[in-house]
Amino acid sequence: MKNVIFVSPQYFYLFIIIPFLIAWYVLKEKKQKPKLQVSILEPLIQTKISAKQILRHSLFALRILLISTIVIILARPQSTLSHKEVKTEGIDIVIAFDISTSMEAMDFKPNRVEAAKKTAIEFIDSRPNDRIGLVVFAAESFTQCPLTTDHSTLKNLFKDIKTNMIEDGTAIGLGLATAVNRLLSSTAKSKVIILITDGVNNTGYIAPITAAEIAKSFKMKVYSIGVGTRGMAPFPFKTPFGTQYQNIEVKIDEDMLREISGMTGGKYYRATNNKGLKEIYEEIDKMEKTAIDELVFSQYRDEFLPLAMLAAILIIIEIVLSYTVFRRVP
């Protein structure tokens, strides 16, 4: 990008003389106007005004323009050629998302799974420089999206997830292990797993603590989020008479989630409503900032030459007009 700066801007104060020159010129013109008394004005009205009369002030205008150009030259205009080199050190993040049927509970609006999806997408938008992946789990787990910087595709895949995609259950250890596996090939200095669940590990062949130990050995942080209000939550049941709602007890193994996060250097959070869930993501976003190094190179170049050429042209024009068109005979 090319910017113009002035090394000696104090010379701009010389522009103060221009209003005085204009005032002097106007007074001078008034004094030089001849006075002639005539009996009738008709012959004078019919007299055509010549081009010389119309342009009689052009010499003064040229001089004002010349003075302005000289002042700008004295202020030393320079162009700044800047080159910015940005180096980003992104963080690789995998979101392990619980899609068991209990995520259909309606203690969040419209329900847990939709609220969690919405806030996760907002989190993705806030991390433009990071590679982010998505793992979903219930009784089984699979990778919905590998680590990618194509966040548009990631968000579309996020929107597609729903409960009942796989066998129901809550295999927290299996979901965490799959997320760890996605980060094994990562060369990023910071590797983070965000584990979102609303229940207790009740199936799967890998214990959550075992998966957490693997994450710890590979220096991966696990931020766990327990999704669910405290006490009872309305849950939809499908019956022959339509959907019925029944309050069920919210059970989240917080001690286990807290242990998982603590042993890996992460942190456990409990989200009891939409606002709380959003605030948790915002806190994680602040804690895991992407490192950005920015180097700016600047090169300066004097730009007085075009102005000097303009000044020279104005001087030549002023001299030529003074001795030709506007020549005054003593």
N, C-alpha and C positions, 0 to 999 in steps of 0.2 A: 504494500500500500504506500502511496506517495503522499507525504504531507509537507506543507510549506511552513517554515518557521523563519523568524527574523532575528539575526544575531544582535543587531543594534536598534531595538525598537524606539529608543529615546529620540531618534531623528524624526519620528512621526510628529513631534511637537512643532516642526517647521511648517506643518500644514496650517498653523495658526495665521501665517502671513497671507494666505490666499483670500480670506474674507476682506482683509485690509486692501489688498490689491484690487479686488472687485469694487469695493467702495470708492477707492481712488479713481478707478477707471470711469465709473458712473458719474462722479462729480466732474471729472475732466470733460466728458462728453457733453454734459449740460452747459459748461462754460464755453465750449467751442461751437455751440449751435448758433449760427448767425440769425439776426432778427431783421426782417424785411416787412415794411408796411406796404400793403397793396390795397387797391380800392375794391377789387373783386377776387374771389378764390377760384372761379370756374376754370381759368387756364391752368392753374396749378393742379386742380383735381383731375383734369384730363391727362396730365403728364404721367407716363408710365414709370414705375420704379424699376431701376436697372438691377441686374444680378449683383453688380458691385456694391450697390447700396444695401442689398439684403445680406450680403456676406461681409460687410465692413467690420463686423466684430469677430470674424473668424480668426484673425491674427492674434487677438487677445486670448481667445479660447485656446489656440495652439500653445501660447506661452504658459497659460495656466496648466495645461496638460503636460507640457515639458517640465515645469517645476514639480508637479506631482510625481512624474516619472523619476526625476533626479532624487527626490526625497525617498522614494521606495528603494532606489539603488543604494543610497547611503545607509538605509536600514539593513542592508545585506540579507536579501532573501536566500534561503537555502532549502533544498528539498531533502527530505528524510526518507531513505529507502530502508524499510524495516523488514526483517525476516524473523519470523517466530518459529521456534522449534519446540514442539510439545511432546513430552515423553510421558505416557500413562502406564502406571503399574496397576493393572486391574486385579480384582479379587474374583476367584472362581467360587460360585455359589450354587448349591443344589437345594432345591426345596422338596422335602419329603412330605407329601400331602396325603392325609388320611381320607379315604373315600368310603369308609364303612357306612352302613345305613344309619347308624346313630348320628351321623353328620347332617341328617335331615331334620333334627330337632329344631324347634322354632323359637328358641330363646334369643336367637339373633334374627335380624331382619334381612331378607325374608326367611332364611334359615342359616345354619352354620356353614354349610358347604358354599353357598352363594356369597355369603359375607366374607368368608376366608378367601375365595377366589378374587373378589373385587379388591380387597386390600393388598393381596399378593401382586396383582397386576399394577396397582399404583406403586408398589415397591419396585417392581421391575422398571417402570418408567423413570424412577429416581436414580437408577444405576446404569446410565448409558454406556459406561466404559467397561463394564464387567461382563464376563461370560456367566450365563445363568442356565441351569438345567432343571428339569422337573421329573420327580419320581412319585408315583402314586402307589398306595398300598391299601389293602384291606386284609383278607386272609392270605393273599399273595401280594406280590409287588412287581412292578415293571417300570421301565423308563419311558415316560411320555415324551420327553424331549432331552437329548443330550446337551452338554454344555455348548452354548452358542451366544454369539453377539447379535444374531438376527432376532431381536426382541419382538418384532411384529409377528413372526411365525410362532415364537414361544407363547405370546399372549393369545393367539388364536387356538393353540393346542390347550392352553389353560382353560379357555372358555368351553372347550369340548368335554372336559372331565365331569363326571357325575357319579353318583352312587350306583351300585349294582352293575358296574362295568366288569367287575371280577367277583369271585366268591366272597361272601360276606364274612367278616371277622375283623380282628385288630391285631395284626402282626407287626408291632412296632419295631421289634428287633430286625425283622426281615426288611422292612422299609428303610430303616437306618443303614443296614448293611448294603443294600442296593445303591443308596446315595453315596456311601463310602466308595463303593466300586467305581462309580462314575467319576470320582475325583482322583483315583489312583494314578492316572496318566497325566494329571495336571502338573504343570511346571510353575504355576503361580506361587508367589511367596505366601499368600494368604488363601486358605481353603476353608470354606464355611458351609455348614449344613443347617438349614432351618427346618426343624421337625414340627409339623402341625398335626395334632391329634386331639381327640375328645374322649379317649377311653383308657382302658386297661389292656395290657398285652395278654391276649387269651389264645393265641395260636401262633404258628410259625415254628421253624426248626432252629432259629437263631435267637438266643436270649438278648434282650436290649442291652444289657450291661456288656455282654461279649462284643456286640457290634460297636459299642462306645469305646471299648478298649482298643479295638482295631483302629477306630478313628483317631484316638489319642496317639497311637504308635506312628501314625502318618501325619501328625500335627494338624489335624482337622478340628476346628471348633464346631460345637453343636449348640445352637440356640433352640431350645424347646419351647413350644407354645401350647399350653393346655386350653382348649376352646370349650367353653361351657359355663353357664351360670352356676351359682352355688345353690344347692337345694334341689328343687324339682324343675323340670323343663317340659313344655308341651311337645308331644311327638305324634306325627300322623300315622295312623294305621288304616290300611285298606281293608274294607269289609264288603260283604254283598250289598250293604245298604249305602255304600259310598265311603268316603274318607272320614274316619272318626279320629278325634284327638284325645290323647290321654297323657297325663303328667307322669313322667318317669324320673327316677332318681339319677342325678348326674354323678357319675363315678369317673374320676380321673386319677391315675396313679401319679400324683404329684411328687411323691418321694422318689420314685424311680426316675422321673423326668428331670428332677432337680439333680440327682446323682449323675445322670448321663451328661448334663450340661456342665456340672461342676468339675468332673474329672477331665473334660476336654478343653477347659478354659473358656467355655461359653456361659450362658445364663438361662435360667428358666423363668418363664412369664406365664401368668394366668390371665386370659382374656375372658371377661364375663359379658361383654356387649360389643357392638360394632365399634364404638368410639375407642374402647380399650384396646381392641385388636389393632386399629389403625395406629394408635400411640405406640404400641409395642414395635411395629414395623419401623416407625419413625426413629425410635431409640436404637434399634439394630442398625439402621441406616447411618446414624451418627457415629456409632461405635466402630463400624467397619467402613471407614472412608478409603476411597481409592487414592493412591499417591499419584500426584501429577507434578512433574518437573517441567518448568517453562524457561527456555533460554531465548532472549531477544537480542538480535544483532542489528545495529543501526549504522548506516553509512550516510554521510552528509555531503552535499554538493552545492556549490554556489550557483545561483540562478540569475545573476545580474546581467549576463551577456544579452539575452533577448531584450531586456529593458534598456540596456545601453544602446543597442541597435535601434530600438524605437526612438530613444532620445535623439540619436544622430539623424534619423529620418525626419523627425519633427523640426530639428534645427534647419535642415536643408530646405524643407517645405516653407518654413517661416522666412528664410532668406530669399528664396525664389519669389514668393508672393510679395515680399516687401519691395523688391526691385522691379517687379513687373506689374501685376494687377493692381496692387495697392501702393504703387510708387507715388510719393508726394513731391510735387514741384515747389521749391521754396518761393 
